[in-house]
C-alpha cells in the first residue's frame, strides 16, 4: 500500500472508508464501496483503512466510530460522515468535489 499521506494528496477526490473487519455495518459498507467504485471509475479514488491495522492513522483523524468516511483532496479534509450511508449519497458527496 502506498503511504497514506501520498494517497490523500491526489488532485482527485479520495474517499477513505475507515472500518473494522469485525463490525457488521462495515461489511455492508464494503458492498456499497464496491458498487461506487464501478460507478465513479477513475474520477475519484476509493480507499479502505482497517482501524485495527492502521490505528495511528485512525487516532490522528479521531476515528471514534466505524464506518467513518472522509473525502480528501490535496491532503485537505473536505467531507466527513460517520455511520452507514447509501451509494447515492456517497456519489453525491464525491461529485461535489470533482
N, C-alpha and C positions, 0 to 999 in steps of 0.2 A: 504494500500500500504506500502511495506517495505520502509525503508528510502532510499532515492536516493543514498546517498554515499555508502550504503551497496550493492545496486544493481550493481553499476558500478565497484565494487571491484572484481567481478566474474573473475574466471580463463578462462571462456568462453568469446568470444566477446559479447558485449552488444550494440545493435543498439538502439539508442534512437531517436524517432521522436518527435521533438518539434513542436507543431501545435496550431492552433486556431480553435475552433469549427465553427466560423462564416465565415471562409475563404474557398471558394470552392476548390482550389487546394489541401488543406489539406484533405478535404473529399475524394478526388480522391486518395490521397496517402494512406488513411486508407485501401482502397481496395487492393492496392499494398502490404501493410504491411501484411494484412491477407493472401494473396497468398504466400508471402515469409515465413510466419510462417509455413505454410503447407509444404513448400519445405525444409526449414532448419531443422525443427523438433527441437530436443534438442541439436543440435550442437552449437547454439548461443541463446541468449536471445533477445527478441524484446520488447521494452517498448515505451509507448507513454506518453508524458508530455504536458498537456494543459498549455500554457504560461500564460493564464489568471487566472488559479488557482494556479500554482506554479511559480509566477512571480519572486520570489527570485532566483530560480534555473536558470530561463531564463536570468535574469540580470547577474548572476555570469558567465554564459557561453557566454555572449554577443550575445544573440539571437536577431538579428535585423530584420530578415526576416523569414517567415514561408512558407512552412515547412523547417526546418533545421534538418538535420540528422547527428548524431555523433556516431561513434563507439568507445566504451571504452573497455579496458581490464586491469584488476587490477588497476582501477582508472585512467588510463592514456588515454588521447585523442589520438586515432590512425588515425582517418579519420574524415573529416567533409565535408558536402555538403549542400548548401542552394538552395532551389528550388525543383521542382518535378524531379523525376528520375525513370527509369524503374526498374522493378523487377529484370531483369537480371543484370543490373549494380549494384544494391544493393547486390545481391547474390555474384557477383564477388568481391565486396569490402569486404564483410564479410569473404568469403572463404580465402582471403589472410592472415587473422589473426587467422585461426583455428589451 
